[in-house]
Amino acid sequence: MTWLGLRIVGLRNWMRAVDSFLAWPVEAVRSADSALARARAVARFQDSAARHLFVPTNCLERSLALCWLLKRRGIAAQLRLGARKDDGRFEAHAWVEVCGTVLNDVAAFDLSFAPFA
């Protein structure tokens, strides 16, 4: 749905639509260790599902979906967007962090992107 939503309504409107789903009651996670362990498990399942979709997905689509899944489970996930200039080309990247830990990417890779505020 994220793949389609981004193409039809754009990033800002899609994020608003996804946030409206978060108005439903969510289960609270009590400790940071528990949240991180659960978040890693959700990220593994989401990555596996993304690899078997009928359409290829990019980092923004995967990160938006993962962030929503985590927030629905009461885990304080943060969507990170960053950019860099490499060999004169502008590049952007998206990833998800929980408790300061990168979930859906290699942390060293994300450090090369300057995150947006």
Buried (B, 14 or more C-beta within 10 A) or exposed (E): EBBEBBEEEEEEEBBEEBEEEEEEEEEEBEEBEEBBEBBBEBBEEBBEEBEEEEEEBEBBBBBBBBBBBBBBBBBEBBBBBBEEEEEEEEEEBBBBBBBEEBBBBEEEEBEEBEBEE
